[in-house]
Amino acid sequence: MACLPLSTRTRRRNMALRNMMISIIVIYYYMNVRLSNLIRNSNVACISQLRMDRRTFYSLCEMLSDVGGLKATRNMSLEEIVAQFLYTLSHH
């Protein structure tokens, strides 16, 4: 059987979906890089953004997990959840 070319509308829709997926992947990549820079690389950045050092941050994450029952979701790690919460508290 001969392979018929896709219609213009289908090609545009496929290209739009592909571009959207690529942009989502890029956004998640940069969010992960920013989080790594914030809590994994230096105490100075962690203190200035979250108002606590890395050791205290990881202790808080462990306490919230063990005592509070906070769990990571399919889309966010526990550290990311806690970092976003602390960032919101410290800057607003």
N, C-alpha and C positions, 0 to 999 in steps of 0.2 A: 504494500500500500504506500502511496505517496504521502509524504508529510506536508500538510497544508500549513501555510504561514498563519501566525496568529493575527487576529484583527488589531487594528491600531488601538482601539479602546482597551483590549486585553493587555497589550504590551505596555500601555501607559499605566494601567492599574498595577501590573506586576512591578514596574519600575518604581512607582510610588510606594508600594509595600516594601520593596527592597531598600529604598532610601530611608524609610521610616525605621526599619529594623537595624540598619547600620547606625543611624543616629542614636537609637536606644542603646546599642552596644557601646558606642563611644561615650555616652553619658554615664553608663554604669562603670566603664573603665576609669574615667576621670574622677568619679565619686570614690571609687576604691583607692585610687592614687592619693586623693586628698585626705581620706581617712587614714591611710598609712602614714602620710606625712604628719598628720595631726597627733596620732597616738602611738606610733611605733618608732619614729625616728628621733625625736628630741623632746626633752623635758620642757625646754623653753617654749616651744610651740604649744605643747599640751597645757602648760600653765597659763599662757596668755589667752588661749581660746576656751578652755574648759574650766579654768581656775583651780586645777589640781594637777599634781604630777602623775606620771604614768603608773607608778607603783600603787598609788591611791586609787587611780582610775580602775586598774585591773582588780584591786581588792573590792571595790564597789561593785564591779561587774560580777565577781564571784559571789558576793553576798546577795545581790539581787537574784542570781540564779539559784543559789542553794536555799536561802531563807525565804525570799519573796516569790520564787517560782517563775521568774521571768525566763522566757525561752526565746531562742532565735526563731525567726520565721523562714519561710521558703525564700523570701526576697531580701531579708536583712539579717545580718549577724547580730549577736547580742551586744557586741562592742559598738556597732554602728547605731543601734537603738539608743543605748546609753549616751553615746557621744552627741547625738542629735538633741536629746533631751537636755543634757548639760549645756550645750552650746546655746540653745534657746533660753535657758534660765540665766546664763551668764551675760547675755547680750540684750536682754529686753527687760 
